[in-house]
Amino acid sequence: MKVNKVLKINGTLLDKKQLENHLQKVASNHNLNNKSEKNTYPVPQMLENFKIIEQVYHLLNEHLKLGISIHPAGEWLLDNLYIIEETVKQIEKNLSLKKYTNFVGIANGPYKGFARIYVLASEIVAYTDNKIERKDLEDYLVSYQTKKTLSMEEIWNIGIFLQIAMIENIREICEKIYSCQIQKYKAENIVERLVENKEKGNQQFKVNSIKKIEKDIFEDMKYPFIEYMSYILKRYGKKGYSYLKALEETVEMAGNTVSEVIKKEHFDIAVRKVSIGNSITSIKKIQRINFLEIFEKINGVEEILKQDPSKVYEKMEDKTKEYYRNRIKEIAKKTKISEIYIARKALELSEKMDNSSKQAHIGYYLIDKGINELYKILQYKSSRQMNSKDKVKVYLLGISVLSILLSIRNK
């Protein structure tokens, strides 16, 4: 069974200007293919991510009942799982494999085969720590387009890929939360056995194997364990003093101190809390963004169409404008020529005509009889443009093939 590739871009937080410069460099380095590869389709990985997120959600609920303190980042998850779940369902519904592979892909390098818009969305998420604002997003896309032009379909769907990247990051944070909660559970188990001296049958926090009551109970410690163990031992006062001392000695033997570990763990907790908070808040914001407005503002095709010499385009309803843009997209797919170039050539043709004539409307070359003139300037020969000699050739070829098929059948 072929496993899908997983896209993961690691980045540190950049300010807006730094990220805009970074995206220009990214665009310059992007070599493109007409399509994305099937094995980079992100939906299966997103569904796996949600399973892990859901498992951590259930673990947090169990720990709440047991009285174990919850990782602050986990509180975001407890309050907002339904938002993540709804987002996952919506993306699964709207992003089919066929739709994904039709996006322009990256031709080489570490992200080879992935949809260009998916890579771009992941870059933005990685370098903003999951914090997306509508105006900033516009500026990031404009920065990218100073070097490479995005298609209408890409801009229209970038929200989907931003959310996929955020769900990937939420899953990573959930893995940290899970590890932290398991360490806390282990600490509770040790304290219950050693400090409270509970019998095995009366223990609330049970583990499969019980370690000896020696200093080696603190072996293979992780920061969440040390931080939480220190916290709960201090609650017992003198009763927990000898164990707290053993903990401190063991940590010092590893070249650290409990106070340093606590500071580092508290810093990590704060970072995870902010990151998951940004992710969930941004998912909500993205769902409220009108991408049609962003598209019309930053897309080069729209800017060209607005220059229609007849002034007809600017008076059209949104649905009619969308029809024109989709027509350009269809022509681009058929001719393998960029949407911007096609729109520009249609505009050039219309600008040569008298403004009062029908031919001065840019739409005449996109959806009317002027389409053949557009194909001609694009150096593309459509089936409609066949001259009489070509038509005779096609007719004779058809007759020949039919004759051969009939002769074979009669034998």
Salt bridges, closest charged atoms under 4 A:
GLU37 OE2 - LYS112 NZ 3.22
GLU48 OE2 - LYS51 NZ 3.40
GLU85 OE2 - LYS89 NZ 3.78
GLU123 OE1 - HIS22 NE2 2.94
GLU133 OE2 - LYS285 NZ 2.72
ASP136 OD1 - LYS16 NZ 3.44
GLU138 OE2 - ARG134 NH1 2.29
GLU138 OE1 - LYS297 NZ 3.20
ASP139 OD2 - LYS16 NZ 2.36
ASP139 OD2 - LYS135 NZ 2.94
GLU153 OE1 - LYS329 NZ 2.51
GLU154 OE2 - ARG116 NE 2.72
GLU168 OE2 - ARG171 NH2 2.41
GLU172 OE1 - LYS8 NZ 3.56
GLU175 OE2 - ARG171 NH1 2.93
GLU192 OE2 - LYS198 NZ 3.43
GLU196 OE1 - LYS198 NZ 3.68
GLU227 OE2 - HIS266 NE2 3.07
GLU249 OE1 - LYS215 NZ 3.02
ASP268 OD1 - ARG272 NH2 3.28
GLU293 OE1 - ARG134 NH2 3.16
GLU296 OE2 - ARG325 NH1 3.72
GLU302 OE1 - ARG325 NH1 2.93
GLU303 OE2 - LYS306 NZ 3.87
ASP308 OD2 - HIS361 ND1 2.87
GLU330 OE1 - ARG327 NH1 3.26
GLU348 OE1 - LYS345 NZ 3.25
ASP368 OD2 - LYS358 NZ 3.18
ASP390 OD2 - LYS381 NZ 3.79
